[in-house]
């Protein structure tokens, strides 16, 4: 390893693993980059290896984080949607870190839906999908729908909160002054992002005399889109490129707009994405970028603390997102989509032992399942054989593996069980088992195949059509067939591997 591996043993390293919720890649590099200053993330990128074609293998939050932390594709861990239990028998990054002698500290949330087989039916743990992934020590509880640590802080600071809590939690996100870009009712110093950073710094400072391992998960820039002053006006709506309004004609987009949706964009939104005025969309995009600016500010506080305490030289910093955000492109919002912007996320890895690679940009396709084996390898242990991801350490060493994957494999499910059919199921006439999609991004091409036989494929040329407005599948059946075969091979190679790497009694 370049940079002097012998100078610092893995056991002497700190690991700071930061995840932002709903952060699309082009905010840092791409169409939206530079619209609002991100000096701290830019600084981190300059000192890191950046993976420019990094993709979550699934969405939304729960499945994305399950894959991120288990190193498994969703078709292997089975937690396909928010609320789908994650098998308690599976190992994960936190459990494996413990085998390396590390205590995984959690600041935030993991969105791991608890396995009912591991709890009594009356256990309150089964009342929420926002469970704790086994293996982590939850230092600061900051879950999206029940952020009690934050609520307790606001109460202590004298804020008059709506009751009962957390049922009326989302009233906290009502922008002031009757306008979308109005400030949140709480001050910037009291935001969930600020408090989570305050508490993380306090707890890590108490542990700084010995190596520590921390997973810090920020809620922002996840909606509702409201930001405290001055972040609510960090960027002017007029400075932002207009979202692309064209979209591919397909039963998927028909289903997406078949009913009102995305009610959580801001308090009071009636779900009419189709009729959302461009001016309103631009204001929402501006607030989203303001939340990114706020996030950048607090990431800077973490980096400054590492510098001031002399820990930067022994701390690996990994920064990524769980999934992307459509942000009004094609008039779609959120992450329940099959398009690139819902899956393309940033990834920065700064290893103080590998300074020769600082600023390197990797164009190869990497996937969120690669993070767990990478973080475990950095801790000095090999990844379990069943994990689907591969450690990114060769790229950190300046190498280019000859056998690296040529594309990114993704999937998403649009169903809900137990009589809670989604608009996709209603529009398509599909059920629990045939409402999903598998996506392969290979080179410039992006193929989407649906489980239902009645839904035709989608094919996009990302180089010439980055907004994915023209479905080329009907005109290019041979390419669709070739990419479908490649997709099938990827699935067959990894599907249900379990303990297939072992042989007993042979």
N, C-alpha and C positions, 0 to 999 in steps of 0.2 A: 504493500500500500504506500503510495506517495504521501509525503507530508510527515513521515516519521511515526509509524505505528508503534514502535518500541518506546516512544517518549511518553505515552499515556496508555495504560491498559484499559480495556473495556470496563473493568470493574471500577475504575477511577472516574469514569465519565458521568456527568449529569445528562439526562435526556429530557428535553422540553418539547412535547408533541402538541402543537396547536392546531385546532380545527375550527374553522368559521362555517356557519350554517348558511347555505344558499348563496355561496360566493362563486360567480361565474368567472371564467378564466380571463376574458377580454377586459375585465376591469383593471388588471395589472399589465397585461400585454394584449393589445388588440384595439378594437374600435372604440371602446370606452376608456382606454387608458389615458392618463394625463388630464382628464377633464377636472379632476379634483386631485390635489397633491397627496401622494402617498410616500412621503420621504422615508419612512421607516421600513416599509415593505420593499421599497426600492433599494434601500441600504442592505436589507437582508438578502435580496436577490443578488446584489453585487458581491456578496460574500458567500454565496451558495452555489450549488449546482441546481439549475432550473430545468424542470421537465415540461417542455412546452406543449406536448401532446399527451397530457395526462387526463384520464377519464375515470369517473366513478363507474363501477360495473352495474350499478342499479340505483334506483330512486323509488320512493322519497326517503325521508330521514332515517326511519328505523331500519329498513333493508340496507340502505347505504352504509350506515354505521356498523351493522352486523357484518357486512363484507369487509369493511375497513379494519375491523378488530378481530375477525376470525381468519382472514386471509382466504375466504371461500367465496365462490360465486353464489349468487342467491339460489340457483337451482341445486346447490349442494347444502347450504345451511337451511334453506326452506322458509326463512322469515321473509316472505315475498312482499309484504305490505305493512304499514303501520298497524300494530295490533296483532300481527301474526307471531305466535310464540317462537322464541329461539331455543332450540334443543339444549337443555342444561348439560347434557353429556359432552357437548362439543368443547374442545379446548379453545383458548383465545389468547390474544396478546398479553393480557393481564396475568392469566394463569401461567403462561410461559415465562414472563418476566420474573415471576416469583421463583421459578425453578433456577433462575440466574442469580438468586439472592437479592432481588430488587422488590421493594414494596411499591406497587403502582398507585400513585396518588391521583385522585380525580377531582378536578375543579370544574364543575359543570355537570354534564349529563352524557349518557351513552345511548338512550332511547332503545334499550334492549328489552323487548317484551318478555316478561317472565314466563317460564315453562310451567303450565298448570300441573304437570306431573311432579314437580319439585315442591309444591306447596299444598297446604290444606285448602279446600275450596273456599273457606271463610277467610283466608289470609288477605289482609288489605293490599298486599303486594299485587294481587290479581285485579285490583280495581283500576289500574292504570297501565297503559302501554309504555309509559316512560320509565321503565325499570332500570335497575343497576346491573351492568354486566358483571357476572361473578368474577372475582379476582381483584377488582379495583377496591381501594379504600376511598370512600366518598368523603372528601374533606370539606368541600363546599357544595351544598345541594342547590343547584340552580337549574331546575327543569323548566321546560317551556310553559307548560300549563299549570305548574304548581311551584313557582320560584319562591319558596317560603323564606329563604335567606334574604332575598331582595325585599320581599314584602315586610319582613321584620325590620329591615334597615329603614325603609320608608316610613313605617309607623314610628320608629324611634326618632326619626328626624322631624316628626310633626306633620307629615302629609295626611290629609283627610282622605282616606281610601274608601272606595265604595264597598259596602258589605252586602251579602256575605262573601268571604274569600275562600277558595279562589274562584268561585262561580262568576264573580263580576270583575275578574282580573283584567279582562280586555278593555274595560273602560279606562284603564290607565293609559291606553294608547290613543286616546282622543286628542288630536292636535288642537292646540289652543287658537283662538281667534277666528274659528269657523273656516279655516282654509287648510288644504292638504299640506302645504309647506309650513304651517304654523308649528311652533315649538311644542314639544311634549310638556306635560304638566310638571314633570320632575326636572331638576337641574342636571346639567351635564355631570357634575360631580357625584350625583346620586343615581345615574343610570345603571342598568344591569351590567353593561359592559364595564363601566368604571368600577363598580363594586366588586365584580368578579376579579378584575385585575388587582384591586387593593388587597383583597383577601389572599389571592394567589401569592402576591409579593410578600405579604406578612408571614404566611405559612412556610414559604420557601426560604425566607430569610432566617427563620428559626432552625432550618435544617441545613443551612449552607456549609456547615463545617464537615459534612459527610456527603458522599454521592447520593443524589436523589433522582427519582423518575416521576415525571408529572405529565398527565394528559389534561390539557386546558381546552375546554370547548366553549366557544362564544356562540350565543344565540344569534347575534346580528351578523349580516344584514337581513335575516329572516323577517318577513312581515309579521304583524302589521307595520306598514311603512310610516313611522313617526320617529323623529330624532330630536333630542334636546338641543336648545340653543348653545353654541352657535352652529352646531353641525347641521341643523335643519336648513341653513342657507349657505352651506359650504360651496355649493355649485349652483349656478343659475340654470333653470330649465331651458332657457334660450340657447345655452352653450352646448347642449347635448344633441348629438345627431338624432334625427327622427327615427323611431322604430320602423322597421319594414312592415308594411301593412299587408303585402301580398302573402299568400300561403298556398301550399300545394292542395289541389283538389283531390280529396281522398275520403273514404268513409271515416278515417281517423279524425280529420279536421271537422267533418260533418258532425261526428259524435261529440267532439269537444265543445262545439257551439250549440248543441242540441238543447241544452238547458243552461240557465244561469249558474255561475260557479265562481270560484276564487273569492268568496265572500270576505276572507280575512285580509285583503290588500290594505284596507284602512277602515277605521271604525265608521260604520254607516254605509259602506259600499253595498249596493243592491245586487251585485253579481253580474251585471250586464257588461261583460267584457266586449261583446260585439259592438255595443253602442258607446263605448268609452271614448269621450272626445280626445283628440290628440293633445290638446293643452293639458288635460288632466293626466294623461299618460306621461307627458314630459315632467310634470310636477312630481309624480310618483318615482320616476327614474332619478330625478334630482335628489329626492329624499333617500333613496336607496344608496346613491353615491355618497351622500352625507353620512350615512351609517358606516360605509366603507372608510370614510375619512376618520370617523370616530374610532373605529377598530384599529386603523393604522396608528393613531395617536397612542393607544394603549399598548399595542405591540411594541411601540417605541419605548414606552416606560419599562417593559420587560427587558428589552435589549440594553437599555441604559443601566438598569440594575445589574445585569450580568457583567457589564463593563466595570461599573463602579465598585463591585464587590470582588473583582478579580476572577470571576467564574466563567467569563466568556471563553477563555482558553481551554476550558475543560467541559464545555456544554455543547452537545449536539442539539440544534434547533431544527425542527421539522414543522413546516407550515403548509396547510392544505385546506380544502373545503370538503363538505360531505357530498354535495351535489350542486348543480348550477341553478339558474333562474332564467326563464324566458323573457321576463321584464318587458312585456308588451310587443316583442317581435312577432309578427304575424297575428297580433292582437291576442296572443297567448300569454298567460302569467303563471308563475309557479314552476313546478318541476314535474307535474304529471303529463309528460309529453315524450315523444319519441325523437325529438330534434336535438341537434348538437349542443345548443346552449344550456340544455337541462342536464347535460352529462360532462361537459368540458370544464375542468376545474384546475386551479393552480396547484403546483407542488414545488416547494423550495426546501432544500436540505443543506444546512450549514454544519460542516464537521470541522472543528478547529485543527484536527490532525491532517486535513487534506486541503490546506490553503492554496496549493498549486492549482487546484481545480476551481477556485473561486471565480464566479462569473460565467462558468461554462453553461451552455444551453444545449440540452439534449432534445433532439427532434424525434427520436424513436418513440413508439407508442408504449406508454406505461399505464397501469391500471391501479385502482384503489386497493385491490387485493395484494399489491406488491408492498404496501406500507407495513403490514404486520411482520412479514419475514425480514424486511429491511431493519425495522426497529429492534427486532429480536437479534439479528446478526450484529448490529451495533452494540448490543449488550453482551456479546460474546457467546451466543448460543445459536445452534442451527435451527431452522424452522422445521416443524413437524412435516413429515412426508405428505400427508393428505392435503396440505394447504395448496391452493391453486396459484397463489402469487409467487413471484420470484424476487429475491433480494436485489435491490438496486445498487448494492455496493460496488459492483464492477464499474458502473457509470461514475460513481463517486471517485474511483481511482483513476479515471481518465481512460478507461478501457471501453471498447465497443464489442460486446459479446457477439460472436459469429452466429449463434443460434437463437438470437432474440426474436420475439414475436414480430410479425409484420402488420399486425392490426390490433384493435381493441374490441373486446367482446362485451356487450351490454345487454341488459334485459329490464323489463318493467311489466308490472301486472296492473290491470285496470279493473279488477273485480273486487267485490266484497262478499263475505259469506253471510249465512243466516238471515236471508231476506232483506239484506241491506244493499240491494243491487245498485250499481253506479249508473250514471247516465250513459256510459259506454256500453254496459251490458244491455240497458234498455234500448239503445239505438241500434246496436248490432244484433240483438237477440241472442247473445252469448251467455254462457254460464261461468261457473267458478273456474273451470279447467281450460277454457278456450278464449280467455279475454286478455291474454298477455301478448308481449311482443319481444323478439330477440333482434338485436342490432349488431352489425359488424361494421366497423370503420377500418377500411384497409386502403392505405394510400389516400388518394383523393376521393375515393368512393365511400358512400355510406348507404348500406342496405338495411332495410327494416322488413322483417318477416313476422307475420301475425299468426297466432295459434289457430284462429278460426279459418277454416277453408274458404269461407265466403269473402275474406278480406284480402285483397291483392297486395303484392309487395310494393314498397316504396324504394326508389333509388335516387340518390342525389350526388351531383358532382360538387364537392365542397370548394374546389378551386374556382370554378366559374359561377357557382351559385351558393355562396356561403349562407344565404338566408333560407335555403332549402324550399324554394318556391315552385320548382319544376320537377315533377316526378318523371324520371326517365325510364322507369321500369318497363312501360309498354313498348318503348322504342328499342330497348336493349336487352332482349330476353336471354341472349347468350351470356352476357356479363352477369345478369341476375342469377343464372344457373351456376356459373363459376363461383360467385361469391356465396351463394347458398350452400354449395358443396364445402367451401372453406369454413363457413359457419358451422355446418354439421360436424366437420372433422374436429373443430375446436370443442364443441359440446361433447362429442363422443370421447375425446381424449381425457376429459376431466369429470364427466358425469359419474356421480356416485362412487368415487374412488375408495372412500372409507379406509379400510385396512388392507387394500389390495396390494400394498407394498410389502406385506408380510406373507410368510409361508410357515404353517404350523404342521408338524408331523411329517415333513417331507424329507 
